[in-house]
Amino acid sequence: MVKRLISADTSDMLAMNGAQLKQSIKASEGRVILSENVVVHEPMDGITTSEYAAAFGADLILLNMFDVLNPLIVGLYSGEDSLATAKVHHDGESIHRLQKLVGRPIGVNLEPVDANADMAEDRLTIAPGRTASVETLKAAEALGFNFVCLTGNPGTGVTNAQIAANIKVAKSVFSGLIIAGKMHGAGVNEPVVSVEATQAFLDAGADVILVPAVGTVPGFDEAELKEIVKLAHANGALVMSTIGTSQEGSGASFMEQIGIRNKICGVDIQHVGDAAWGVISPEDTIFALSKAIRGQRHTCNAWPARFIAKN
């Protein structure tokens, strides 16, 4: 047995393997917040975006734009508080250092790019170290990430079929939690969410199914989300609703509504994206979402209580 994530100390969380982290999230009963942060922009006051997110209630930190083959996080090391001064560190300690600073499980976006995707918009080319492959998933394991998220940024050509294929790869080379799905179209002509794609992800071995939050993509409603949640839970998986449509900058009242609507549908994790400022969600919206789905007590306890001499 493990502690529920919302009550765990830093030492508890960072010692968990993938299966334990999954059980810890499940035990938190829909009260887990994941914040996605861009790592290649200048942070405020010379500290990482991840530290800001944790300070305002995030339980899980997801790194976006992180290249696992050339690890660089602006603000992580002294004197590296801008993109011009930040350096790639190949000693394998970058993620361990960030884990100690934020006291949270850390994950990374890796994009299952499909070269044959039927694109609805111009394709964006991304670095090999940001795509999902045997090499990058092994690199994520070596760096010590607690989880990987197989999804797509806008215009990158990530398809559901390629996500399913890369889940199987991840299961063979990565020991942490595997999150998979799409929060928007990623530039591809296909449904963002479907029962068929969800079943393919489950069959491939995904631990957490990623779906758009109700209210973020056109036409995806509560009934469809509940169907996905029931299917995932029946197959022993969890569900994460995501705000990846810049609406993380829509203000506290919107975040509160989104939080309650998606919690009613039964999701286990609520994700808040980085597109509001292109770096991190405004801190007050992370705080508002956190308070809405678990109250002030767990929101305010999230930051200081986990650092009490237990690291």
SULNOR-V385832 format. One record per backbone hydrogen bond with DSSP energy under -0.5 kcal/mol. NH is the residue of the N-H (numbers start at 1). CO is the residue of the C=O. If there is no record, write none. Layout:
# SULNOR-V385832
nh=NH co=CO
nh=NH co=CO
This chain:
# SULNOR-V385832
nh=5 co=24
nh=7 co=4
nh=8 co=4
nh=8 co=5
nh=10 co=306
nh=13 co=9
nh=14 co=10
nh=15 co=11
nh=15 co=12
nh=16 co=13
nh=18 co=175
nh=21 co=17
nh=22 co=18
nh=23 co=19
nh=24 co=20
nh=25 co=21
nh=26 co=22
nh=27 co=23
nh=28 co=24
nh=28 co=25
nh=29 co=26
nh=32 co=268
nh=34 co=270
nh=35 co=60
nh=36 co=272
nh=37 co=62
nh=38 co=279
nh=39 co=64
nh=46 co=43
nh=47 co=44
nh=52 co=48
nh=53 co=49
nh=54 co=50
nh=55 co=51
nh=56 co=52
nh=56 co=53
nh=57 co=54
nh=58 co=53
nh=59 co=33
nh=60 co=33
nh=61 co=105
nh=62 co=35
nh=63 co=61
nh=63 co=107
nh=64 co=37
nh=68 co=66
nh=68 co=129
nh=70 co=67
nh=74 co=39
nh=75 co=80
nh=76 co=73
nh=80 co=77
nh=85 co=82
nh=86 co=82
nh=89 co=71
nh=90 co=88
nh=97 co=93
nh=98 co=94
nh=99 co=95
nh=100 co=96
nh=101 co=97
nh=102 co=98
nh=103 co=99
nh=105 co=59
nh=107 co=61
nh=108 co=147
nh=109 co=63
nh=110 co=149
nh=111 co=130
nh=112 co=110
nh=113 co=111
nh=114 co=157
nh=115 co=113
nh=117 co=114
nh=119 co=117
nh=120 co=187
nh=121 co=187
nh=124 co=155
nh=130 co=127
nh=131 co=127
nh=131 co=128
nh=132 co=111
nh=137 co=133
nh=138 co=134
nh=139 co=135
nh=140 co=136
nh=141 co=137
nh=142 co=138
nh=143 co=139
nh=144 co=140
nh=144 co=141
nh=145 co=140
nh=146 co=106
nh=147 co=106
nh=148 co=177
nh=149 co=108
nh=150 co=148
nh=150 co=179
nh=151 co=110
nh=151 co=149
nh=156 co=153
nh=157 co=186
nh=158 co=186
nh=159 co=112
nh=163 co=159
nh=164 co=160
nh=165 co=161
nh=166 co=162
nh=167 co=163
nh=168 co=164
nh=169 co=165
nh=170 co=166
nh=171 co=167
nh=172 co=168
nh=172 co=169
nh=173 co=169
nh=173 co=170
nh=174 co=170
nh=177 co=146
nh=179 co=148
nh=179 co=177
nh=180 co=208
nh=181 co=150
nh=182 co=210
nh=188 co=185
nh=189 co=118
nh=190 co=188
nh=198 co=194
nh=199 co=195
nh=200 co=196
nh=201 co=197
nh=202 co=198
nh=203 co=199
nh=204 co=200
nh=205 co=201
nh=205 co=202
nh=206 co=201
nh=207 co=178
nh=208 co=178
nh=209 co=238
nh=210 co=180
nh=210 co=208
nh=211 co=240
nh=213 co=242
nh=215 co=220
nh=216 co=213
nh=217 co=213
nh=220 co=217
nh=221 co=219
nh=225 co=221
nh=226 co=222
nh=227 co=223
nh=228 co=224
nh=229 co=225
nh=230 co=226
nh=231 co=227
nh=232 co=228
nh=233 co=229
nh=234 co=230
nh=235 co=231
nh=235 co=232
nh=236 co=233
nh=237 co=232
nh=238 co=207
nh=240 co=209
nh=241 co=269
nh=242 co=211
nh=243 co=271
nh=244 co=242
nh=249 co=246
nh=250 co=247
nh=255 co=251
nh=256 co=252
nh=257 co=253
nh=258 co=254
nh=259 co=255
nh=260 co=256
nh=261 co=257
nh=262 co=258
nh=263 co=259
nh=264 co=260
nh=265 co=261
nh=266 co=263
nh=267 co=262
nh=268 co=239
nh=269 co=239
nh=270 co=32
nh=271 co=241
nh=271 co=269
nh=272 co=34
nh=273 co=243
nh=277 co=274
nh=277 co=280
nh=278 co=274
nh=279 co=274
nh=285 co=282
nh=286 co=282
nh=287 co=283
nh=288 co=284
nh=289 co=285
nh=290 co=286
nh=291 co=287
nh=292 co=288
nh=293 co=289
nh=294 co=290
nh=295 co=291
nh=298 co=294
nh=299 co=295
nh=300 co=296
nh=301 co=297
nh=302 co=298
nh=304 co=300
nh=305 co=301
nh=306 co=303
nh=307 co=304
nh=308 co=305
nh=309 co=307
